[in-house]
Structures are given as structure tokens and as C-alpha cells.
Amino acid sequence: MIDFSLPAPELAPRLLGCVLCKKDGDTVRRLVINETEAYFGEEDTACHAHKGKTQRTEPMYEHGGIAYIYLCYGMYDMLNVVSGNVGHPEAVLIRGAGEYNGPGKLTKALGITRAQNKCDLTGATPSELWIEDREEIPEYKTSPRVGIAYAEKADRERLWRYKIK
């Protein structure tokens, strides 16, 4: 069972190998998550919540296991898994799953939009989007996160990007 209350840097590698599921009518698409990135609180200058709670970042302050979906560059909806406990904003960006490398390509291919923002990803309540567990954590490599040139140097250098080898 996935523990969505884990801090984002612990949950991010734990989600590797899990299955992202998207239901469309009678069809369910299942893709193995192969790349993630962790964002950890107001103290992380790369995190959207770095400057505090806003209407956009409000889902990050909720309990772990819900979706935080935001618009990036005015064209891509990005899927994040909220992690941790209520009050501390953190989330894991799903950067890739199945054959889709890139968070924007993934959400576009699956039809994931901001309409699913805050949906339950745990499977505990019916949803069109959820994550299924797997038995073992696959081998993975770490690297610095990408697309965060605005963050402080220490945050840019954190090895919080996780990818299956």
C-alpha cells in the first residue's frame, strides 16, 4: 500500500513502478510511472508554495494522496501527487509514465486536465484517475530537477529527480 503521507522526497522514488490509471468510459489506461520529481514545502524555492498559500497552490496544503494539477506555460496541465500531511505543502510531479516522457505529453495523452485537480488518487473513493501499487521499487537513478532556474542554487542542485534505470 502506498503511504501518501510520506514526505515528497521519500514518496517520489516510491511511486516509480507504480501504475497511473485513467478511466475513460469503460476503458482504463494503465501506465507504469517511470520518472518523478519532489517539491518540498515553502522552504524549497523550486516549490510553487515557496511564497505561501494561493488559490493555485491550495491543494498542496491538503492531505497526501490527492492530485495537484496546474497549467504550465499556458498550455500544459501538469499532474502532481500531493504528499505529506495537512498544512505542509509538498507534491511529487509525475514526469513520465509508459511511453510518455515529459509531464505535458503524459497529461495530454491521457486527457488529464485541471478538472481532475484535487481528485483522490489513492483509489479509496471512486475517481477517473488513481495510482495502483506494485510489489517492488525498481532500481532508479537520481539527478537534479529540471526547469527550475529561478530557484536558489542549493535547491537547483538537490537530487530530487528520480528515474527508473
Summary of the structure (lengths in Angstrom):
residues: 165
radius of gyration: 14.4
end to end distance: 22.8
largest distance: 47.0
contacts: 520
relative contact order: 0.24
helix: 19%
strand: 35%
